[in-house]
Amino acid sequence: MSKRKNRIKWPALGTAVCLGLLLLAGPGCKNSTSPDKPERARIRVNNNCGIAIDIYMDTKYQFFLENQEYFYIENFELGTHLLEAMQKGTQTTLKSTVAELTANQDYTWTVSSSAAVAVTNNYGETISLYGGGTFQTDIDNQVTATIANMPYGEHLFEAKRPDESEVLASTTIVVLGDNVYKWTITK
């Protein structure tokens, strides 16, 4: 007679261990379809304005953001708060808002530019306008073209004859606020 030892084969043992782990872990898992309510309010600040900015809340520095970055303001009391975005390293206010934060939830503040550059062509002929080396538009004589949503920062504008490379006129415009910046091109 052969003697058999009571052994469980590896595939059966592996299956039993996996099932046991699933049973133990199952009750501890949270239902992903019902997210937890945040314990505290927080504000996600998005920087879409074109330059680096310093963020302040109630006149207190929070952090800085490079262009296209975001970060959260946390650990504050609910109520009315002043949010400010300043040009990094300066006291030049670019945007500000008063936020009424009344619930423990996530809020979002996006800092973006709604500045415009209006270029008037008094050169005497049609010109092509370039901004930052990129073609913007052709402008007929005695016509004004407006470029909307200019990012904050320093921008080089150039006027050329259509399909030519010679620069007829140029200027640098520093956009630091939601204003309409003007340039008139003359001979």
C-alpha positions in Angstrom: 0.0 0.0 0.0 1.2 3.4 -0.7 1.1 6.1 1.8 -0.2 9.5 0.7 0.6 12.6 2.4 -2.1 15.2 2.9 -0.9 17.9 0.6 -2.7 20.6 -1.3 -1.3 21.2 -4.7 0.0 24.7 -5.5 -2.8 25.8 -7.9 -5.4 24.9 -5.3 -3.4 26.6 -2.5 -3.0 29.8 -4.6 -6.7 30.0 -5.3 -7.6 29.5 -1.7 -5.2 32.2 -0.6 -6.5 34.7 -3.2 -10.1 34.0 -2.2 -9.3 34.5 1.5 -7.6 37.8 0.8 -10.6 39.0 -1.3 -13.0 38.1 1.5 -10.8 39.9 4.1 -10.4 43.0 1.9 -13.9 43.2 0.6 -15.6 44.8 3.7 -12.8 47.4 4.0 -13.3 48.7 0.5 -15.2 52.0 -0.1 -17.8 52.3 -2.7 -16.2 54.4 -5.5 -19.5 55.7 -6.7 -20.1 57.7 -3.6 -17.0 59.8 -2.8 -16.5 61.1 0.7 -17.4 64.7 1.4 -14.3 66.8 2.1 -13.7 67.5 5.7 -12.6 71.1 4.9 -13.1 73.4 2.0 -10.2 74.0 -0.4 -9.6 76.2 -3.4 -7.9 75.0 -6.6 -6.1 77.9 -8.2 -5.3 77.5 -11.9 -2.8 79.7 -13.6 -3.7 80.3 -17.2 -2.6 83.9 -17.5 0.8 83.5 -19.3 3.3 84.4 -16.6 4.3 83.3 -13.1 2.1 84.6 -10.3 2.0 84.9 -6.5 -1.2 83.9 -4.8 -2.5 85.7 -1.8 -5.6 85.0 0.4 -6.7 87.8 2.7 -3.5 89.6 2.1 -1.4 86.6 3.2 1.0 85.0 0.7 0.0 81.4 -0.1 2.3 80.2 -2.9 3.5 80.9 -6.5 2.4 79.3 -9.7 4.2 79.1 -13.0 2.0 79.4 -16.1 -0.2 76.4 -16.6 0.3 75.1 -13.1 -2.3 74.7 -10.3 -2.2 74.2 -6.5 -4.7 74.2 -3.6 -5.3 76.6 -0.8 -6.3 74.6 2.2 -6.9 75.0 6.0 -9.0 78.1 6.1 -12.3 79.0 7.7 -15.5 79.2 5.7 -16.7 82.7 5.0 -15.8 85.6 2.7 -12.2 85.7 1.5 -10.2 88.0 -0.8 -8.1 86.2 -3.4 -5.4 88.0 -5.3 -3.0 87.1 -8.1 0.1 89.3 -8.4 2.9 89.2 -10.9 5.6 87.0 -9.3 8.0 88.9 -7.1 6.1 92.2 -7.3 3.1 93.9 -5.8 1.4 94.3 -9.2 -2.1 92.9 -8.8 -3.2 91.1 -12.0 -6.5 89.7 -10.7 -8.5 89.7 -7.6 -11.9 88.3 -6.5 -14.0 88.1 -3.3 -15.0 84.5 -2.7 -17.9 83.5 -0.6 -17.0 80.0 0.7 -20.0 78.5 2.5 -19.6 74.7 2.4 -16.9 72.1 2.9 -16.3 71.4 -0.8 -13.7 72.1 -3.5 -13.8 75.5 -5.2 -11.9 76.6 -8.3 -10.4 80.0 -9.2 -8.8 80.3 -12.7 -6.5 83.2 -13.3 -6.6 84.0 -17.0 -6.1 87.1 -19.2 -8.9 88.9 -21.0 -6.6 91.6 -22.2 -6.7 92.8 -25.8 -4.3 94.5 -28.1 -5.8 96.9 -30.6 -3.5 97.7 -33.6 -4.5 100.6 -35.9 -2.9 100.6 -39.4 -2.1 104.2 -40.5 0.9 103.1 -42.6 -0.8 103.8 -45.9 -1.0 100.3 -47.2 -2.1 96.8 -46.1 0.3 95.2 -43.5 0.7 91.8 -41.9 0.8 91.8 -38.1 3.0 89.4 -36.2 3.0 88.8 -32.5 5.8 86.8 -30.9 7.0 85.8 -34.4 3.6 84.3 -35.3 1.3 85.7 -38.0 -1.8 87.3 -36.4 -3.7 89.0 -39.2 -3.6 91.3 -42.3 -4.8 94.8 -41.6 -5.9 97.2 -44.3 -5.0 100.8 -44.2 -7.1 102.9 -41.8 -8.4 99.8 -40.1 -8.0 98.6 -36.5 -7.6 94.9 -35.7 -8.0 93.5 -32.1 -6.2 90.5 -30.7 -8.2 89.2 -27.8 -7.2 87.2 -24.7 -3.5 88.2 -24.8 -1.6 86.4 -22.1 0.1 88.6 -19.5 3.8 89.3 -20.1 6.0 91.0 -22.7 5.0 90.7 -26.3 6.9 91.8 -29.4 4.7 93.0 -32.3 5.9 93.5 -35.8 4.4 95.0 -39.0 5.5 93.7 -42.4 4.2 93.9 -45.9 2.2 90.8 -46.8 4.5 87.9 -48.0 7.6 89.9 -47.2 10.1 89.5 -44.3 11.3 93.1 -43.9 10.0 94.6 -40.6 8.4 98.0 -41.2 7.6 98.8 -37.6 7.8 97.0 -34.3 6.9 97.6 -30.6 7.0 95.7 -27.3 3.8 95.7 -25.3 3.8 94.7 -21.7 0.4 93.2 -20.8 -0.2 93.3 -17.0 -3.9 93.6 -16.5 -7.2 93.2 -18.4 -7.0 96.4 -20.4 -7.0 97.2 -24.1 -3.4 98.0 -25.2 -3.1 100.1 -28.3 -0.5 100.5 -31.0 -0.8 102.7 -34.0 1.4 102.0 -37.0 2.6 105.0 -39.0 5.3 105.7 -41.6 
